[in-house]
């Protein structure tokens, strides 16, 4: 399992390791610095082949201590190294002070908090760069995961050093431009939310080296855009954070291979078609049935034994022209729906894609009253924008809500307002916080859609699914993709997968199908790639 920690969780893990006597803080700092240097040379072998020049920006805490270790190790590799310190050396934490002094035995430190530095209106690094040329490498070891305040232009290190990195560098450094490496997390970024604090600055790193476990901020909000490539280094901490600081799972391939009551999500273990459930997808009228048909095909592809589209009479011919393996039933109103719901073999229902707001409001109350597993998407959510409490009163733990941020804002306006408010201090409100609170209020699982999708259960448990770094698929932002996701969840629910697990598995499979198609993807492509994704999953298992 890939696990993500909060800043507090990381501190707790370090504390447990040090209190146990397995390791000292000074040893952890040395290992962290060495891990960064090793990651640099592994990422850019050309930098290991001959001496180069680095500028190391150190802050007033233990992140700065890591920076001093990195500077010393690069100097030992015959690099030219310049070190800048934001803060008073006498006020450094004990371990950072030791490494400051070790560096000073072989190099100098330029202080950026002196009256002369404050009077200098320049960007600080420019005089050196004009004389020597841009360095090959900047090391951002200013502020780490414990940052709780913005790094704004009033901060000497922020305004004069990090500011220039934030404005001139991005992931994928062009030839001839300095590379930027962040120690733990780019300075100015909240480690819990991935948001840039206040109106401050945060560099765009090419490489971020973090320790023990990745942090939530590496995967949420601005994190992926600012971090470049993330490398997680083992520095010998051992166990993960305990108790209140339990890690948050990042949804991965391995999670899908753990067998549940219906087998690994997407992989059947034999049996009759009804052993794998019957999913019902409600459709809108003529000209609006495409969304339901996409969802239905996805539900069938993911392994539901049977899938039925229930469409109004006006859309029956339209649906019949496109559906073969998916069954079709007429459903013009409450009486027809009530008749369909009498079939006890129906195990999951998908409401919302193309359904229409008026039709959705009536259908939701009827479906939820049966207690069956259900996915509420699109119009099924919008239908209750004026009365979210009425919806919450009908929900139960076998339901998954799948809002994008606009729909989330209509159902949970107060939570959305807190999430959208400026992140003035850390830890800032995150999408994970928002989804967890929403799920507790609704009494149902919530899948908050986005590149940084968060799945939250009513019991407070959460998962993060990321479409970033090597799994980025921006072409997934296309009409109908959400309908396919809703259908995948419905198909897994029909097979007996629990709502949070179904939502997480569907998100992973949905993205894998999109990555398999690549640029130019349209929503119709997604269900057709699911068999290939499942075959790879089975082969890897």
Secondary structure by P-SEA (a helix, b strand, c coil): cbbbbcaaaaaaaaaaaaaaccccaaaaaaaaaaaaaaaaaaaccccccbbbbbbbbbcccaaaaaaaaaaaaaaaaccbbbbbbccccccccaaaaaaaaaaaacbbbbbcccccccccccccaaaaaaacccccbbbccccccccccccccccccccccaaaaaccccccccccbbbbbbccccccccccccccccccccccccbbbbccccccccccccccccccbbbbbbccccccccccbbbbbcccccccccccccccccccccccccccbbbbbbbbccccaaaaaaaaaaaaaacccbbbbbbcccaaaaaaaccccbbbbbbccaaaaaaaaccccccbbbccccccaaaaaaaaaaaaaaccbbbbcaaaaaaacccaaaaaaaccccbbbbbcaaaaaaacaaaaaaaaccccccccccaaaaaaaaaaaacccccccccbbbbbcccccbbbbbcccccccccccccaaaaaaaaaaaaaaaacccaaaaaaaaaaaaaaaaaaacccccccccccaaaaaaaaaaaac
